[in-house]
Amino acid sequence: MPNDLTLALWQTPHPASTAEALQRLDAACAQARAQGAELLITPEMVMTGYAIGAERVAALAEPVDGSLAQAVARIAQRHGIAIVYGYPEHNPHGQPFNAAQAIGPDGARLMNYRKTHLFGDLDRAQFSPGDTASKVFEWRGWRLGLLICYDVEFPETVRLLALQGVDAVLVPTANMVGYDEVQQLLVPARACENRVFVAYANACGSEGTIHYGGASTVASAHGLPMATAGRHETLMLAALDAGELVAARQHSQLPDRRPGLYQALAVRE
């Protein structure tokens, strides 16, 4: 079994600029590492802002190894902490991707993921959907997966990661006021039905008429809340116990699946 893994969920408003985002990320990482966190998760699109319009998103979009990624890597190295952050990824064939990238404490890229399920007119006006399901990556003995916001509301996304042997699903998000059922019901359900940890790091505050709901949460592999934030900015820590995975998986439903009966799920109506 791997050692326990301590996560920090940074629930924060979106920045006014990328310079502000990097400055505040640096401070959050310093605080998180001082409290014993090994990996920090930010909200969706934390580097640039989310509800900023298609032109602004396109202007700020960068390749996976662009200047923002390099700056985040330097922050990770400076504080000795891994970082999962949201940003707009340049797409040479259309609108940018809504992406999340994991950077190790040595500054190396661990995984990049593009949001596959776009929510509402705002998401679709600004982004292209990713066309590749999330893949598991390994770090410090843990098998981790990335999803972004609306993705976790589809049971298939977490199940695909679970079938790859994922231990914890990390979810940068910008969920709005009025959709608390995601944090309260769906995140714990995804954790319980797959016997995995799910960490959901939400934004707070406002962008124009958009109001983010906070209430970031970490659900245990039994589907129980381990940590839950309020509405305002906070840095919330949760320690993932590898032993709980073993205990929870003694009662996993996965071995009793009958995939031959589910083929219709992959057919669009």
Backbone torsions as a table, in degrees:
resi	resn	phi	psi	omega
1	MET	NA	145.2	174.0
2	PRO	-71.9	165.8	171.8
3	ASN	-69.7	161.3	175.7
4	ASP	-59.1	154.5	-176.8
5	LEU	-125.3	123.0	-179.5
6	THR	-98.9	119.2	179.4
7	LEU	-100.2	149.8	167.6
8	ALA	-119.5	127.5	175.3
9	LEU	-104.1	117.7	-178.0
10	TRP	-95.9	100.1	178.0
11	GLN	-90.3	113.3	-169.7
12	THR	-147.7	154.0	169.6
13	PRO	-67.6	158.9	174.6
14	HIS	-72.4	152.0	-174.4
15	PRO	-82.4	166.1	174.0
16	ALA	-83.7	-19.5	-178.5
17	SER	-156.9	163.9	177.5
18	THR	-67.3	-33.2	177.5
19	ALA	-61.8	-44.2	177.3
20	GLU	-64.1	-40.5	-179.6
21	ALA	-59.3	-45.1	-178.3
22	LEU	-68.4	-39.4	178.9
23	GLN	-63.2	-43.5	-177.9
24	ARG	-74.1	-33.8	175.6
25	LEU	-63.5	-41.0	178.9
26	ASP	-59.0	-44.5	179.8
27	ALA	-67.1	-39.6	179.5
28	ALA	-65.1	-40.0	179.1
29	CYS	-66.1	-39.9	177.4
30	ALA	-60.8	-44.9	179.5
31	GLN	-65.4	-43.8	-178.2
32	ALA	-64.2	-43.3	-179.3
33	ARG	-66.5	-37.6	178.6
34	ALA	-62.6	-27.3	179.8
35	GLN	-91.9	3.2	174.8
36	GLY	98.9	5.8	179.3
37	ALA	-72.2	144.8	177.8
38	GLU	-106.2	-18.0	-177.6
39	LEU	-147.7	130.9	179.5
40	LEU	-111.8	134.6	179.0
41	ILE	-114.5	129.0	179.4
42	THR	-101.4	170.5	171.5
43	PRO	-69.9	169.1	174.5
44	GLU	-59.9	135.1	175.3
45	MET	55.7	35.5	-175.1
46	VAL	-68.3	-22.6	-175.9
47	MET	-74.8	-24.4	-171.8
48	THR	-130.7	-16.8	-165.9
49	GLY	98.1	153.0	-176.5
50	TYR	-101.2	-58.7	-175.7
51	ALA	-88.4	68.7	-174.3
52	ILE	-118.3	1.5	177.9
53	GLY	91.8	150.3	-173.5
54	ALA	-62.7	-39.3	-178.4
55	GLU	-65.2	-42.8	-178.9
56	ARG	-68.2	-41.1	177.3
57	VAL	-59.1	-46.4	-178.7
58	ALA	-63.6	-37.5	-179.1
59	ALA	-68.3	-30.4	-176.8
60	LEU	-95.0	-9.2	-176.5
61	ALA	-64.6	143.8	-178.8
62	GLU	-136.1	158.4	172.7
63	PRO	-66.9	167.8	-174.6
64	VAL	-60.5	-25.1	179.8
65	ASP	-112.6	28.1	-176.4
66	GLY	-74.6	-170.3	-174.7
67	SER	-64.7	-33.8	177.0
68	LEU	-65.0	-45.3	178.9
69	ALA	-60.8	-40.1	179.3
70	GLN	-66.2	-38.9	179.0
71	ALA	-67.2	-41.5	177.7
72	VAL	-64.1	-39.5	178.5
73	ALA	-60.8	-39.4	178.1
74	ARG	-65.8	-37.8	177.4
75	ILE	-64.7	-43.8	178.9
76	ALA	-59.6	-44.3	179.5
77	GLN	-66.2	-40.6	-177.3
78	ARG	-61.7	-36.8	-175.2
79	HIS	-105.7	-4.9	179.4
80	GLY	64.8	43.1	-177.6
81	ILE	-136.5	142.7	173.4
82	ALA	-78.6	151.1	-176.6
83	ILE	-135.0	132.7	168.4
84	VAL	-112.1	118.5	-174.1
85	TYR	-134.3	153.2	179.2
86	GLY	-99.9	141.8	-177.3
87	TYR	-160.0	162.7	174.4
88	PRO	-87.8	122.0	-179.0
89	GLU	-94.9	129.2	178.9
90	HIS	-58.7	137.6	178.3
91	ASN	-125.8	110.2	-176.6
92	PRO	-67.8	-10.7	-175.5
93	HIS	-110.4	7.1	-179.3
94	GLY	168.9	-154.8	179.8
95	GLN	-63.5	153.2	-179.0
96	PRO	-60.2	164.5	172.4
97	PHE	-93.2	143.6	169.4
98	ASN	-83.0	108.1	-167.8
99	ALA	-122.2	160.9	170.9
100	ALA	-134.3	139.2	-178.2
101	GLN	-128.4	140.5	175.1
102	ALA	-106.1	126.7	179.5
103	ILE	-118.4	131.8	179.4
104	GLY	-77.6	167.6	180.0
105	PRO	-66.0	-12.6	174.4
106	ASP	-92.2	2.3	179.7
107	GLY	88.3	-1.4	-178.8
108	ALA	-82.1	144.7	176.4
109	ARG	-72.5	131.0	177.6
110	LEU	-98.6	-38.9	-178.3
111	MET	-167.5	145.5	169.6
112	ASN	-125.4	136.6	-177.2
113	TYR	-135.9	141.2	178.6
114	ARG	-110.0	128.6	-179.0
115	LYS	-54.8	128.0	-175.1
116	THR	-98.4	-23.2	-178.3
117	HIS	-115.8	109.1	-179.1
118	LEU	-88.8	137.9	-175.3
119	PHE	-105.7	118.6	169.3
120	GLY	70.2	-179.9	-175.5
121	ASP	-65.7	-36.2	-177.3
122	LEU	-63.9	-48.8	178.9
123	ASP	-59.9	-46.5	-175.3
124	ARG	-69.8	-27.6	178.8
125	ALA	-73.4	-22.9	-172.7
126	GLN	-106.2	-24.1	-168.1
127	PHE	-132.4	158.0	165.6
128	SER	-96.4	142.9	177.1
129	PRO	-75.5	140.8	171.3
130	GLY	-66.8	151.6	-177.0
131	ASP	-118.9	19.7	179.4
132	THR	-129.0	127.4	178.5
133	ALA	-64.0	153.3	-179.2
134	SER	-63.7	146.1	179.2
135	LYS	-117.1	150.8	177.5
136	VAL	-76.8	140.2	169.6
137	PHE	-126.9	153.8	-177.0
138	GLU	-106.6	138.9	177.5
139	TRP	-153.1	123.9	179.9
140	ARG	52.6	38.6	177.8
141	GLY	83.7	-5.9	178.7
142	TRP	-97.4	141.1	174.3
143	ARG	-98.6	113.6	-171.1
144	LEU	-116.6	153.7	176.0
145	GLY	-138.1	151.8	178.6
146	LEU	-111.7	137.4	165.4
147	LEU	-134.4	166.9	179.5
148	ILE	-129.8	118.6	169.5
149	CYS	46.2	-108.4	-173.6
150	TYR	-56.8	-26.9	-180.0
151	ASP	-52.8	-40.6	-172.9
152	VAL	-71.6	-13.0	178.4
153	GLU	-78.4	-6.1	176.2
154	PHE	-103.1	116.5	-175.6
155	PRO	-59.8	-26.9	-177.6
156	GLU	-63.5	-31.6	-174.9
157	THR	-66.9	-45.7	179.4
158	VAL	-73.2	-35.0	178.6
159	ARG	-62.8	-39.9	177.9
160	LEU	-61.5	-40.0	177.0
161	LEU	-68.0	-39.7	179.2
162	ALA	-62.0	-37.6	179.2
163	LEU	-69.8	-17.3	172.9
164	GLN	-88.7	-0.9	178.1
165	GLY	89.0	24.7	-177.9
166	VAL	-64.2	146.2	175.9
167	ASP	-100.5	-36.6	-178.3
168	ALA	-145.2	137.9	178.1
169	VAL	-108.8	125.4	-175.8
170	LEU	-107.2	126.4	-168.3
171	VAL	-129.2	95.6	166.6
172	PRO	-67.7	137.6	-174.8
173	THR	-149.3	160.6	173.6
174	ALA	-134.4	60.3	-177.4
175	ASN	-78.0	139.5	-170.0
176	MET	-94.5	161.7	173.7
177	VAL	-56.2	136.6	-179.3
178	GLY	102.8	-5.5	-179.1
179	TYR	-122.6	36.4	-177.1
180	ASP	-66.2	-12.3	177.5
181	GLU	-62.1	-23.1	178.1
182	VAL	-65.2	-52.9	179.8
183	GLN	-66.6	-39.8	-171.4
184	GLN	-81.2	-32.5	-173.5
185	LEU	-118.3	-52.2	-170.4
186	LEU	-73.0	-43.1	179.6
187	VAL	-61.3	-48.7	175.9
188	PRO	-60.8	-36.0	179.2
189	ALA	-65.2	-42.9	179.2
190	ARG	-61.4	-39.5	179.3
191	ALA	-65.7	-47.1	-175.5
192	CYS	-67.0	-45.7	-173.8
193	GLU	-72.3	-15.8	179.1
194	ASN	-114.8	-5.7	-179.1
195	ARG	56.3	54.3	178.0
196	VAL	-137.9	160.6	169.5
197	PHE	-79.7	144.6	173.3
198	VAL	-131.0	123.0	179.1
199	ALA	-113.8	120.6	-170.3
200	TYR	-119.5	103.0	-174.4
201	ALA	-100.8	106.8	-173.4
202	ASN	-99.6	159.8	171.5
203	ALA	-82.2	164.3	170.8
204	CYS	-135.0	178.8	-178.3
205	GLY	77.9	-160.3	-173.3
206	SER	-136.6	154.5	167.1
207	GLU	-131.1	105.3	-175.9
208	GLY	60.8	-123.2	-179.3
209	THR	-90.5	1.3	-178.9
210	ILE	-91.8	125.9	-179.1
211	HIS	-118.3	121.1	-177.3
212	TYR	-90.1	146.5	-167.5
213	GLY	-94.1	-4.2	-178.0
214	GLY	57.7	-134.3	178.9
215	ALA	56.7	35.2	175.1
216	SER	-52.0	149.2	-174.6
217	THR	-148.8	153.3	170.6
218	VAL	-124.1	124.2	179.1
219	ALA	-104.9	138.9	179.9
220	SER	-76.3	171.6	178.3
221	ALA	-69.7	-7.7	171.2
222	HIS	-96.1	0.6	-179.3
223	GLY	81.7	18.8	-179.1
224	LEU	-102.8	146.8	-180.0
225	PRO	-69.6	126.6	176.0
226	MET	-95.2	-34.5	179.7
227	ALA	-156.9	139.2	179.8
228	THR	-141.1	131.7	-179.7
229	ALA	-92.9	167.6	172.7
230	GLY	-88.0	-147.2	-176.0
231	ARG	-92.7	-17.0	-168.8
232	HIS	-105.6	173.4	-176.6
233	GLU	-59.7	136.4	179.3
234	THR	-162.2	161.9	170.9
235	LEU	-117.0	114.2	-172.4
236	MET	-114.7	130.6	-178.8
237	LEU	-107.9	149.0	175.7
238	ALA	-148.5	133.5	179.0
239	ALA	-99.4	121.0	178.9
240	LEU	-87.3	122.6	-176.1
241	ASP	-95.3	113.6	-179.2
242	ALA	-61.3	-31.1	178.6
243	GLY	-64.1	-30.1	178.2
244	GLU	-66.3	-34.8	177.2
245	LEU	-58.5	-44.8	179.9
246	VAL	-61.3	-46.2	-178.7
247	ALA	-64.9	-44.4	-177.8
248	ALA	-65.2	-36.3	-175.0
249	ARG	-77.0	-6.8	171.3
250	GLN	-68.1	-18.0	-180.0
251	HIS	-119.8	27.4	-178.5
252	SER	-71.7	142.6	175.2
253	GLN	-83.7	-13.7	-171.7
254	LEU	-58.5	-38.7	180.0
255	PRO	-65.8	-17.8	-177.8
256	ASP	-98.3	7.0	177.2
257	ARG	-61.3	150.7	175.2
258	ARG	-126.9	78.0	-172.7
259	PRO	-55.2	-30.5	-179.9
260	GLY	-60.8	-23.4	178.8
261	LEU	-84.5	-10.3	-170.2
262	TYR	-107.1	9.6	-172.2
263	GLN	-61.4	-29.0	-179.7
264	ALA	-65.3	-19.1	179.4
265	LEU	-64.6	-23.8	-177.5
266	ALA	-93.0	7.0	-179.0
267	VAL	-107.6	122.7	177.4
268	ARG	-69.5	135.9	-179.8
269	GLU	-68.6	NA	NA
